[in-house]
Amino acid sequence: MTDVLEGVRTHYRAIGLTERLKTVLAVFGPEGQRLTSQQLSALDQFHTRGLAATAELAKLAGITADTSVLDVGSGIGGPARYLAETFGCRVAGIDLSEPFVDAARYLTERTGQAGQVSFQTASALALPFDDARFDVVLLQHVAMNIADRAQLYREIRRVLKSGGKLATFDVVLNGGDPHYPVPWARTPETSFLLTADATCEAIEQAGFHTLTAHDDTEAAKNWAAQLRASGPPPSPNLGVVMGPDFAQLAANLGRNLMEGRLGILMAVFEAVSKSAR
Ligand SMILES: C[S@@+](CC[C@H](N)C(=O)[O-])C[C@H]1O[C@@H](n2cnc3c(N)ncnc32)[C@H](O)[C@@H]1O
């Protein structure tokens, strides 16, 4: 594993995460009792605007019960569980962080979705799937941890069927260097931001054409302002996953958005067949 991947893995190492989750989720009842996605949504959607953003992205991607979905950088699995519950589709997730994958499997058992949603530890740069296996790939708040964007988008194109879709929701560089630490990186060494235009260009070069791309920054700023006004969130929340300094990391993301340093891109791309390129 390269130094960069090792650095990212360290950032998301979340030692003892599943045990911590068991403790905080006891508030919803004993182990044998099913959890709902609503109960988990404050801690299992690890991106700006949480569940609302996942729902919007899924709608843009046109997911139905017949869609086979891969969630790249699936975190602790909230987006994957939401898609399976809402559309009845099957979802596979991969993530670099073993503790996250462990936690994702545990939570998916607890929601009773293990037959429909699966997770494995893997790198987005070497996806453990055959070519042309999926209809939709979801990539939410992951690319900013990946230096080799060309390889990332090539791998995603490889596992998508021609005509399949890449649905992405990512933090992008806007008007200046961000303040660190941020939720995906405590230092600049593991942060690899591109502008929205450069992101779309890199994706198109890997064999896609843009179906829709919109600037989600204003919505993210409103969300950050609401969080700031409402004070510390009730537990369970994402601090359980990322540690006690998470409030500081999230506050810096809000500040970077407010100061126009960072932006948010929501976009869907179609995989172009080789003969059409
Ligand atoms: C901010 S979290 C987002 C998680 C999830 N997509 C969500 O929105 O809830 C970023 C995730 O990307 C994963 N990640 C970062 N670099 C990766 C890589 N090269 N391969 C696979 N996963 C990666 C991290 O382990 C982490 O779970």
The ligand as an SDF file (V2000), in Angstrom:
LIG
                    3D

 27 29  0  0  0  0  0  0  0  0999 V2000
  -16.1350   11.0990    4.0860 C   0  0  0  0  0  0  0  0  0  0  0  0
  -16.2630    9.3740    4.0350 S   0  0  0  0  0  0  0  0  0  0  0  0
  -17.7170    9.1350    3.0180 C   0  0  0  0  0  0  0  0  0  0  0  0
  -18.3620    7.7710    3.2330 C   0  0  0  0  0  0  0  0  0  0  0  0
  -19.6340    7.5090    2.4320 C   0  0  0  0  0  0  0  0  0  0  0  0
  -19.4200    7.6690    1.0110 N   0  0  0  0  0  0  0  0  0  0  0  0
  -20.7600    8.4030    2.8900 C   0  0  0  0  0  0  0  0  0  0  0  0
  -21.0380    9.3750    2.1820 O   0  0  0  0  0  0  0  0  0  0  0  0
  -21.3540    8.1320    3.9370 O   0  0  0  0  0  0  0  0  0  0  0  0
  -14.9530    8.9270    2.9070 C   0  0  0  0  0  0  0  0  0  0  0  0
  -14.7920    7.4280    2.7630 C   0  0  0  0  0  0  0  0  0  0  0  0
  -13.9390    7.1420    1.6470 O   0  0  0  0  0  0  0  0  0  0  0  0
  -13.1190    6.0570    1.9990 C   0  0  0  0  0  0  0  0  0  0  0  0
  -11.9390    6.0850    1.1230 N   0  0  0  0  0  0  0  0  0  0  0  0
  -11.0260    7.0710    1.0150 C   0  0  0  0  0  0  0  0  0  0  0  0
  -10.0900    6.7290    0.1090 N   0  0  0  0  0  0  0  0  0  0  0  0
  -10.4250    5.5040   -0.3640 C   0  0  0  0  0  0  0  0  0  0  0  0
   -9.8560    4.6090   -1.3220 C   0  0  0  0  0  0  0  0  0  0  0  0
   -8.7250    4.9030   -1.9810 N   0  0  0  0  0  0  0  0  0  0  0  0
  -10.4860    3.4470   -1.5630 N   0  0  0  0  0  0  0  0  0  0  0  0
  -11.6220    3.1110   -0.9120 C   0  0  0  0  0  0  0  0  0  0  0  0
  -12.1980    3.9130    0.0100 N   0  0  0  0  0  0  0  0  0  0  0  0
  -11.6150    5.0980    0.2750 C   0  0  0  0  0  0  0  0  0  0  0  0
  -12.8160    6.2860    3.4590 C   0  0  0  0  0  0  0  0  0  0  0  0
  -12.3350    5.1310    4.1040 O   0  0  0  0  0  0  0  0  0  0  0  0
  -14.1600    6.7790    3.9700 C   0  0  0  0  0  0  0  0  0  0  0  0
  -14.9870    5.7400    4.3930 O   0  0  0  0  0  0  0  0  0  0  0  0
  1  2  1  0
  2  3  1  0
  2 10  1  0
  3  4  1  0
  4  5  1  0
  5  6  1  0
  5  7  1  0
  7  8  2  0
  7  9  1  0
 10 11  1  0
 11 12  1  0
 11 26  1  0
 12 13  1  0
 13 14  1  0
 13 24  1  0
 14 15  1  0
 14 23  1  0
 15 16  2  0
 16 17  1  0
 17 18  1  0
 17 23  2  0
 18 19  1  0
 18 20  2  0
 20 21  1  0
 21 22  2  0
 22 23  1  0
 24 25  1  0
 24 26  1  0
 26 27  1  0
M  CHG  2   2   1   9  -1
M  END
$$$$
